[in-house]
């Protein structure tokens, strides 16, 4: 194409693939490789001279053409400089953080982050790094928490389980002015609906296990960087032995091709079911930034172009644990399982009080995390209705 920039939908289909370099084949080949043979000692020495090991081939752990195709695609879609593929989403998170923090540093982490992120940050105390959790709605007020030793701020928007939308431009602006690196988890929105680098973040992390791959058959992570942050992240990934499996990388490349159409369907069905759930007697509320009236709706409208299929369902406070178990035991299409982003619908209990600052969610009803898949929306509504009916007789 010449002239205008291709649309996102077009880039999802073609990013990371060049049939002219793939013997005409549409998809990049899967390189399952460790050892690389060099033509001579000079070529070997040249490959070792690059500390970031970006030129191919060097050794399988440093990447293969398949992995570079995915990294290049994600960098293009996030409008970053380059990317690093990792063996899992949590590996992307831990590698990104360890790229910048050292003993004696102080880091700021949103109180609404993915619980494994929180557990990792808590563990950094043993390495001399202090973690302070901040209100995800603080916006530019995060600046009041920055100390001389603050090295990094970690954002996740919307937040895990409770879906608070952060004012990413406000947080990143104050951090940049004070020399604090910002890392943003973009797993929920994907580059289809949000690009945190455009909003001022230095690094973006993904659990590519979820929407990017989209079929519940891969474990994979990715880190997308600006030019300024890439060297530190790539170096840390090499030191930590981070690498992604060839088949997982291939599945992520395949998943990107349908990301646009899948997310349109996830969004359409989630909105329809969220609106319906709001009207049910057993429901206290639905936590979903795409819904008008949601506390994060205005920021979502400003910074996002869409919403995916994951939201929170708050039941009436009169229902306790036995009622929730009865509801979940009645449902057939919504599977009781962790993760999200696949073609299948899922539902799990969430407990913000167990992994948040004191007082969070106090006095609220039981919270469920709902992932709306690609099944018929009428069938999904019927399944939810059956689950809600099972709550009857269990009110406390």
N, C-alpha and C positions, 0 to 999 in steps of 0.2 A: 504494500500500500504506500502511496505517496500523499503528501498533504497532511491531513489531520491524523492525530494519534489514534490507533485502534482502540475500540471500546474494551472495557474490562472483560466482557463475555468473550470477545475474540482472543484476548490475551490469555485467558484461562485455557482455551483450546490449543494454543500454539506455543506458549512460553516453555522454554527449555527443550524444544525439539527443532532440529534442522535436518530434514530428510536429505538435503544435499550432502551432508557429512555422515549420513547413516545409510549409505548405499541405496538411497531412495526409500527406505522404510519409514513409515510414519512415526513409529515410536523408537526412542533410543534403546539400544540393546542393553541387556542386563549383564554387567561385568561382575562376575564372582571371582575376585582376584586378591591375592596377597602379594606374591613375589612378582617383581618386574625385572626383566632382563635389559641391560644396557648394551649399546653397541660397542662401547669402549670405556676406558677409565675416565677419559675426559668428560664424556656424557654423564657418567655417574657422579663425578665431582661437581659438575655444574648443577645437577639436581639437588645435591646436598647443600649447595651454597645458599639456597633460598630458605630462610628460616621459617617462612609461612607455608612452604611446600605447596604452592599454588599451581605450579606448572606440572603437566602430566607427561608421562607417568613417573612416579617416585616409589611408592609402596602402597599397598591396598589400604592400610590404616589411614593414610593421608587423603584418601579419596580416589574414586574411579570416575571415568567419564559419565557413568550413570548418576553418581552422586553430584557431580558438578552440574549436570543438567538440572537436577532438582534445585540445587542452591542458586543457580542462575535464574531459574524461573521464579523462585520466591523473592529474590532480590528485585527482579523486575516488577513483580506484582505489588510488593510493599514499597516500591520506589526507594530501595536502599542501594548501597554500594555493592555489598556481597553478603553471602549467607554461609552458615555452617550447619550441616546436618548432624544430629546426635541420635543416640540409640533410643531415647524416649523423651517425652515432654518434660519430665522432671530433670532429666540430664541436661536439657536445654536451659532450664531455669537455674540449676546449680552451677553449670559452667558459666553462664552469663554473669552471675553474682561473683563467683570466684575470680573472674577475669579482672575485677577492679578492687576488691576489698583485701585488706591486709590486717595483721594484728594491730590493735589499737584504734581501728576505725569504728565509726558509728554509722549505722545505716537506718533509713526510714522505710518502713514496709506498710502498705495499706492493710488495715485491720480486716479487710474482706477478702484476702487472698485465698487461693486454693490451699486446703489444709496441709498437704505435703510440703508446699512452699514454706508455710509457717514452721513446720517441724524442722525443716532444714535450717531456716534462719535462727531458730532457737538453739540448734546445735552449734552454731558458729561461736557461741560464748566460750566453748572449750578451746577455740583458736584465737581468742582475744578480741573478737568482734562483737560489739554491742548492737542489738537490734531493738528499735523502738517502733511500736505500731501506732499508726496515726489514723484518725477518722477519715474514711474514704471521701467524705463530703467536705473536707477542709479546704480544697482548692488551693489558692495562693497562700492560705493561712499555714500551709506546710512550712513556709519560710520561717515561721516563728520557732520551729523545732530544729532548724539547721544549726549545727555547732561548728566550731573550727575543724573538728575531726570528722564531720559528716562526709562520707565518700559517695554514697549511692542512695537513690530513692527508687523503690519498686512499686509499680502501679499494676492494677488489674481492673479493667473496666469493660463491661459490668463486673462487679465483684462476684466471687464464687458463692453460690447458694442464696445470697440475699440481693444480688444484682444492683448494687449501688453504681451509678454512673459517675465517674470522676471527671472533674474539669481538667482534662489532660493538658490543654494549652497553658492554663494557669499554673499547674504544678511544674511542668517542664520549664516554663519561663523563669520562675523564681529559682529553680534548681540550677539552670544554666547560668544565671547571673551570679550564682555563688560557687560555681565550679563543681557542682554535684552531678554525677552521672545518673541518668534516668533509664530504667528498664521497664518496658510495658508488656504485659501478657495480652496477646491479641487472639487467643484461642477461640473465644466465643464469637467474635465478629468476623474473623478472617480478613484478608485484604479485600474481599468482596464488599465489605460493609464499613470498614474503618482502616485507616493507615496512620498509626501512631507516630511514625517518623515524620509525616507531614505536619503533625500536631506538636512537634518539638522533641519527641523522645530520641534518645541516643541509640537504643537497642530495643528490638522487638523479639519476644519469644513465643513459640507455638508448641502446643502438644499436637503435632501433625497426626497423631493417632485418631484425632476426632474429625472435624469437618473436612480438613484438607485431604485426608485419605478417604473417609466417608463410608467405609463398608465394614467396620468392626473387625478387620482382619490384619491389622498392622500395629506395631508399637514403634513410634518414631517421634523425634523432636526436631526443631529448627530454630536457629537464631539468625535474625536479619539485622545488619549493622549499617551505620553510616560509615563513610570513609575514615572518619576520625576514630571510631570505636572498633573497627574491624581487626586491626592488628592485635589489640589486647585480647579480643575474644578468640581469634584464630590461634594465637599462641597458647592460650589457656586450654583450648580444646586439644591441641597437640600434646601438651604436658599431661593432661588428664587421660589421654588415650581414647578420646571420644571419636567414635565413628559409627556410621549407620549401616545396617545390613543391606546388601544389594537388592534383595527382593522387597524389603520394606520401602526402599527408595523408589523402586519401580511402581509399587502400588500407589505411592503418593503422587507420582507423576500421572498415573492413570486417573487418580481421583481428581486432580486439578481439571481435567478435561470436562468434567460434568459439574464442577463446583457451582457455577452460576445457576444452572437449572435446578440442581438439588436444593440450593439455599432458597431459591424462589419458592419452591414447594414447601420446604420446612417453615419458612416465614408465613406463607399464606395459611397453612394449616394451624400453626401455633397461634396466630392472631385470632382465627375463628374459634378455636377451642378456649383460648384465654377469655375472650368476650363472653362466651357461653358460661364458663365456670364462674365468672364474676356474679352471675345472676342466680346461682344455686344457693339454696338455704344453708347447706352444710359448709359453705365456703366463706371465710372471713375476708379474703382478698387474693388477688393474683399479683405477683411481683414480676413485672415484665416491662422494661423501659419503652417498648413500642406502644404501650397502651396509654392513651390520653388520661391524665390524672395520676399516672405513676410519678413518684418523686423525681425520677431521673429523666422524665420524658423530654423536657425542653433541651437539656444537654445532649440527649440522644439525637434529637432532631437536628441540632447544630453540627454535631461531629460525626454522625453515622449516616449511612445511606440505606440501611436496612437492619433487620433483626433476624436472628436465627431461631432455631426451634426449641431453645432451652429457657425455662422460666420457673419461678417458684410458686407453689400453691399453698396458701395458708388456710388451714381448716379452722372452723369455729373453736374457740378455746374450751368449749364444753367437752370436746373429744379428747380422750387420753390415748395412751399407748395401745390398749386392747382394741380400741376402735380403729386405729390406724392399721394394726395388723389384720383386722377383719377386712378392711377395705382392700389392702394390698393382696390378701389371699383370694379375694373374689375376682380380681382382674386377670384377663387372659392375653390381651394384645400388648398392654404395657408390661414389659418384663421387669422383674425386680433385679436390677443389675447396675453396676457402676459404669463410668465413662459416659460418653454421649457423642453425637455427631454422626453416627451410623445411620443406615437406612431404617433401623428398627426403633420402635418407641420404647422408652424406659421410664421408670419411676422409682425413686428411692427416698427414704426419710432423710431429712437434713436436720442438723442440730447446731444452730449458730451459737447457742449458749455454751457448747462444749469446746469451741475453738475461737472464741472472740473475746474482746475486752469485756470486763464485767458490766452487766447491765444491758448488753446487746440482746435484743429480742425478748427481754423480760416482760412477762404479762401477755405475750402474744400466743396465738394458737399453734398447733403442730404444723411444721413446715415440711413440704415434700418438694423434691426437685423433679421436674417433669421434662422429659425430652420427647418432643413430637416428631415421629418418624414419617415415613413416606407411605404408610398404609392409607386406606380410604379414611377420610376425615369423618364420615358418618359412622364407620365401624369404631373408630377411636372414641367418638363422642358416646356411643353406646357402651363401650367398655368403661369409660369414666363414670357414666351414669350408674352402671351396675356397682362400681366400687363405692360411689357415694351412698347408694341405697344400703350397702352393707354396714354403713356407719350407724344406721338406725338401731336403737336398743343399746347402744354403747355410750351414750352421752353421760357425762359425769356432772 
